[in-house]
Structure formats: C-alpha cells, structure tokens
Amino acid sequence: MNAYRHTQVGWAVIIPVLFVFAVVLVMTAFQPKTPGAIPLVAVFVVVVLSLFSTLNVTVADGSVQCRFGVGLIWRRIRLADVQRVEAVRNKWYYGWGIRLTPHGWLWNVSGLDAVELTFTNGRKFRIGTDDPDGLLDAIRAAQTHENRSA
C-alpha cells in the first residue's frame, strides 16, 4: 500500500505574522528609540513560522501522523483506535493552530475543511486539510488494508 503524504501551507498563519512584522518594522522606523523591538519580533516570527507554517499529514504503517512545521509538534494516531472517519467543515471561529472545539481537538493551519476521526472511546479529533477527499480516501484504504491484514 502506498503512503499518503500531504503538506498544507498555512497562509492563514503566515500572512498575519508577516503583516505584524512589517508593521513593527514601519513603526520602529519612526521611533528610533525602540531598536530592540525588531530582533525580538523577528525571533517571534521565526519561531511561529517554523512551528505553524505548514501541516504535514501522513497515512502509513497503520497510523495517521500529523506534524506542524518543522515537526516539533506532532501526533500519531493508530488506525486501530479509529472507529469512524468523515469529512467535515469547521466553523470559521474555531480558528487555526491547535484548538479544543465542541467536536474535540482540531489541528489546522488554514481553511475550514477537515477530516474528523472518531475513536473507539467516543472522543474526536479533527485534522484540517485542503485535501479532505484525498485524506479521507487514504484513511479508509489504510483501514481496509489493516482489517485484511489482521
């Protein structure tokens, strides 16, 4: 079985962070007494963008793995623990990043589409994606493959 790998670029994170950095640059140009703000904000920009600028999702080896940015923040979900999977649409106010919603945890970098995993214990986890059909098909195919192997 081929692994599913998809990277979603988080423009909803990147654009506002770069906008804030640009505003700080402009403001410090007119306030020469605050030169320390530029390096501080630059460090903040680098950290936020390296951690949350992308969401990488892989379906392989009986699991779904989600990694933000460079991979320091990640989660692996065993498909054996997943009872149900479906494409869903998030409310706009659920936001981006790692959020606790009325539907369980959401990992998202951009957009409103997601795939919701319902675990055998009833808890739910949503993976934001700009490829909900591809992710859904990959998870279902991996579950079918896993069931045949068991």
C-alpha positions as CSV (number, residue, x, y, z in Angstrom):
1,M,0.0,0.0,0.0
2,N,1.3,3.5,-0.9
3,A,1.6,6.0,1.8
4,Y,-0.4,9.3,1.7
5,R,1.6,12.4,2.3
6,H,0.2,15.9,2.1
7,T,1.6,19.3,3.2
8,Q,-0.8,22.2,3.6
9,V,0.7,25.6,3.7
10,G,-0.8,27.8,6.4
11,W,-1.4,31.0,4.6
12,A,-3.8,32.0,7.4
13,V,-0.9,31.9,9.8
14,I,1.9,33.2,7.5
15,I,0.3,36.3,6.2
16,P,-0.9,37.8,9.5
17,V,2.5,37.1,11.2
18,L,4.4,38.7,8.3
19,F,2.0,41.6,8.4
20,V,2.6,42.2,12.1
21,F,6.4,42.0,11.4
22,A,6.0,44.6,8.6
23,V,4.0,46.9,10.9
24,V,6.7,46.6,13.6
25,L,9.4,47.5,11.1
26,V,7.5,50.6,9.9
27,M,6.7,51.7,13.5
28,T,10.3,51.3,14.6
29,A,11.5,53.3,11.6
30,F,9.6,56.3,13.0
31,Q,10.5,55.5,16.7
32,P,14.3,55.2,16.7
33,K,14.3,54.8,20.5
34,T,13.0,51.2,20.2
35,P,15.6,49.3,18.1
36,G,15.3,46.2,20.3
37,A,11.8,45.5,19.0
38,I,13.0,44.4,15.6
39,P,15.1,41.4,16.8
40,L,12.5,40.4,19.4
41,V,9.7,40.4,16.8
42,A,12.0,38.7,14.3
43,V,12.6,35.9,16.7
44,F,8.9,35.6,17.3
45,V,8.2,35.4,13.6
46,V,10.8,32.7,13.0
47,V,9.5,30.6,15.9
48,V,5.9,30.9,14.9
49,L,6.5,30.3,11.2
50,S,8.8,27.3,11.9
51,L,6.3,25.7,14.2
52,F,3.0,26.5,12.5
53,S,3.5,27.5,8.8
54,T,2.6,24.0,7.5
55,L,0.7,20.9,8.5
56,N,2.1,17.7,7.2
57,V,-0.2,14.6,7.2
58,T,1.0,11.1,6.5
59,V,-1.1,7.9,6.4
60,A,1.1,4.9,6.5
61,D,2.0,1.8,8.6
62,G,-1.4,1.6,10.3
63,S,-1.4,5.2,11.5
64,V,-2.1,8.8,10.7
65,Q,0.6,11.2,11.6
66,C,0.2,15.0,11.8
67,R,3.2,17.3,12.1
68,F,3.2,21.1,12.4
69,G,6.0,23.0,10.7
70,V,9.5,21.5,11.3
71,G,8.0,18.6,13.3
72,L,8.5,19.6,16.9
73,I,4.7,19.4,17.4
74,W,3.3,16.1,16.2
75,R,0.8,13.4,16.9
76,R,0.4,9.8,15.7
77,I,-3.0,8.2,15.7
78,R,-3.3,4.4,15.4
79,L,-5.9,3.5,12.8
80,A,-6.9,0.6,15.1
81,D,-8.2,3.2,17.5
82,V,-10.4,4.9,14.9
83,Q,-14.0,3.8,14.7
84,R,-15.3,6.3,12.2
85,V,-13.9,8.9,9.8
86,E,-15.7,11.6,7.8
87,A,-15.1,14.9,6.0
88,V,-16.4,17.9,8.0
89,R,-16.5,21.7,7.7
90,N,-15.3,23.7,10.7
91,K,-16.9,26.9,11.9
92,W,-14.8,30.0,11.0
93,Y,-14.4,30.9,14.6
94,Y,-12.7,27.6,15.5
95,G,-9.6,29.3,14.2
96,W,-6.2,27.9,13.3
97,G,-3.5,26.1,15.2
98,I,-4.3,23.6,18.0
99,R,-7.7,24.2,19.4
100,L,-10.2,22.5,21.6
101,T,-13.6,22.7,19.9
102,P,-17.1,21.3,20.7
103,H,-16.1,18.4,18.4
104,G,-12.8,17.6,20.2
105,W,-9.3,18.7,19.3
106,L,-8.6,20.4,16.0
107,W,-5.2,20.8,14.3
108,N,-5.5,23.3,11.5
109,V,-3.3,25.8,9.6
110,S,-5.7,27.2,7.1
111,G,-9.2,26.9,5.7
112,L,-12.4,25.3,7.1
113,D,-12.3,21.8,5.7
114,A,-11.2,18.9,7.9
115,V,-11.4,15.2,8.4
116,E,-12.9,14.1,11.7
117,L,-11.7,10.9,13.4
118,T,-14.0,9.3,16.0
119,F,-12.1,7.0,18.3
120,T,-13.4,3.8,19.8
121,N,-13.8,5.6,23.1
122,G,-16.1,8.2,21.5
123,R,-13.6,11.1,21.5
124,K,-13.0,13.0,18.3
125,F,-10.0,14.6,16.6
126,R,-10.1,16.9,13.5
127,I,-7.3,17.3,11.0
128,G,-7.6,20.5,9.0
129,T,-6.8,19.9,5.3
130,D,-7.2,21.4,1.9
131,D,-7.5,17.8,0.6
132,P,-10.3,16.3,2.6
133,D,-11.3,13.8,-0.1
134,G,-7.7,12.5,-0.5
135,L,-7.1,12.2,3.2
136,L,-10.5,10.5,3.8
137,D,-9.8,8.0,1.0
138,A,-6.3,7.3,2.3
139,I,-7.5,6.7,5.8
140,R,-10.3,4.4,4.6
141,A,-8.0,2.5,2.3
142,A,-5.5,2.1,5.1
143,Q,-8.2,0.8,7.5
144,T,-9.4,-1.7,4.9
145,H,-5.8,-2.8,4.4
146,E,-5.3,-3.1,8.1
147,N,-8.5,-5.1,8.5
148,R,-7.4,-7.6,5.8
149,S,-4.0,-8.0,7.4
150,A,-5.5,-8.7,10.9
